[in-house]
Amino acid sequence: MSSTLRRTWANIDLDALAYNYRALKAHIGEGVKFMGIVKADAYGHGSVQVGRCLEEAGADYLAVSSIDEAMELRVGGITMPVLILGHTPRDQVEKLIDYDITQTITCEAKAINYSNEAMKLGKTLKVHIKVDTGMSRLGYLCDDGFFDGGVANIVEDCQMPGLDVEGIFTHFAMADEDGEEALAYTRHQFKLFCDVISSVEERSGKKFRIRHCANTGATARFPETHLDMVRPGLLLYGYGDYARDLGLQPVMSLKTAVQTIKHYPAGTKISYGGTFTTDRKTRMGVLPYGYADGFLRSLSNKAQVMTSEGPARQCGRICMDMSMIDLTDKHSVGVGSEVEIFGKLNPVEEMAAAGGTIPYELVCAVSKRVPRVYLKDGQVIERELLLRF
């Protein structure tokens, strides 16, 4: 990377992203739509660039968390359908309609608000209904004794003026988990969702145009849940066990360069708190990569990075702007040498396991001061730095 900020950067391989999309389309088969999840800046990969790539590849929908994220896509020139998974204030309904953004409805009160606002404008808001089948977070509660009331509310809301109810969806809580309990819970959620759809359509006399519930785990493991559309998140970006099983490629490679090398005798304490002590004469490299860049402090003394001579362990507590690695046996790795924090050579899954977390957290943690470098056909096509200067 040619930049004055050659400290830490993220290479985003758009060819890998397009490959993953094609592989997943082949996996789900004909007749099933594809929704790319690009919330949280596309899990740190860049929502506009990822959205453009998916739009060019032929994806059907994008999903974000908020109206701000949706507007970023529209300002970035993306015209394909976008669904907001979270809440939008009622005073933003005109913007939703004018920019052709689809809004999730999670309860009757919100449906009433959105309907009233759309009617005042003399316009129609496209919406998807969310059903809470066991995530216990957002959506119309329809389980157990709430089924009839939940269905009745959805039927009523589907008939409200000013609303175009295009779709209905739910979210699985355990589709990524192993074991009989998780399997049974996912099956229960799916059956409940299907029962809700059948009851609503029977009572209302209307058919939902898009039914969707398959997240990453369900997209990979439960083809019966694909229905009209799937919405893989982390899977699309090539991380996790399911991605490996499907032959997908990691899209982000997080890189840095050795900034300084120092030599310490045995018995030297390294970094804050002296949690690491050298047990031999040690050649220690300093990386310009710390927890302000996304290197979780909980990974201190647990992680490893990849050099041209193989893995190097991280030593001492991770600092805000720096971290240290043992280069004693890596004789050709010097100041300026490139190091992969995670990517194709150093899987993010291994670093996540070392820190007792999940890949989602590590890729989302990559901070805005880390430049993103976008690659296509092996060439840099765009650079993005989110710092203001």
Secondary structure, DSSP 8 states (H G I E B T S, - for coil): --STTTTEEEEEEHHHHHHHHHHHHHHH-TT-EEEEE-HHHHHHT-HHHHHHHHHHHT--EEEESSHHHHHHHHHTT--S-EEE-S---GGGHHHHHHTT-EEEE-SHHHHHHHHHHHHHHT--EEEEEEEESSS-SSSEE-SGGGHHHHHHHHHHHHT-TTEEEEEEEE--SSTT--SHHHHHHHHHHHHHHHHHHHHHHHHH----SEEEEE-HHHHHH-GGG-TTEE--SGGGGT-SHHHHHTT----EEEEEE--EEEEE-TT-EESGGG-EE-SS-EEEEEES--TTTT--GGGTTT-EEEETTEEEEEES---SS-EEEE-TT-TT--TT-EEEEESSSS-HHHHHHHTTS-HHHHHHH--TTS-EEEEETTEEEEEE-----
